[in-house]
């Protein structure tokens, strides 16, 4: 399953419940439009416990606060 259209996904945002943190990774320079498995492999490589996170890929890096 591919996420996004025309390689538009540029970021992965992670809610890490174990660490109590939110992470945003810039994947634009990686040159791939990630599928589910490669996203999970990437996040595992960053040290996240897949059982204790929620994540999404997206195009914009702005944070909405209201």
N, C-alpha and C positions, 0 to 999 in steps of 0.2 A: 504494500500500500504506500503510495507516495503522498506526502504532505505538501500542500500549496500548489501553485501553478507556475509554470515557466521558471523554475528555480528561484522563486521569490522569497523563500524562507531564509532569513538572515540571522535569527537568534533562537536560542532555546532558553526558556525561563523555567526555573525549577523551584518548587516549594518543598524545602527539605524539613520535614517535621522532626527528624532526629536532631538536626543542628539548630532548629528554630530560626532558619535563615531563608532568604529568597536570593537565588543566584540567576544571573543572566549571562549566557555565553554567546559571544559573537562567532557565528559559524560561516559568515559571509566569505571569508578568505579561504575556507576549507574546500570550496569548489564542488560541493555536492548538495543535492536536494534530498535530504535524508529520509530514509524509510524508518519504520518503527524500530526494527532490530538495530540499525546502525546508530540511532539516537540512544537507545539503551546501552549499547556498547560504549559509546562516547561518554555517557553519564557515569557508568561504572568505572571507566578509566579515570574520571575526575574524582572518584572516591565516594560517590553517592550510593546509598543502599536503596536499591530499586523498590524494596518492599515498603519504604518509608518516605517516598516522594510522590509528588504529582508534577507533571511537566507538560510543556506545550512548545511547539515551534511557531514562529510568527515573523512577520516582515518588519514591523516598526519597533523602534527601541524606546519610544516615549512611555512614560509612566503616568497613568491617570490617577489623580489623587482626590478627585471629588466626583 
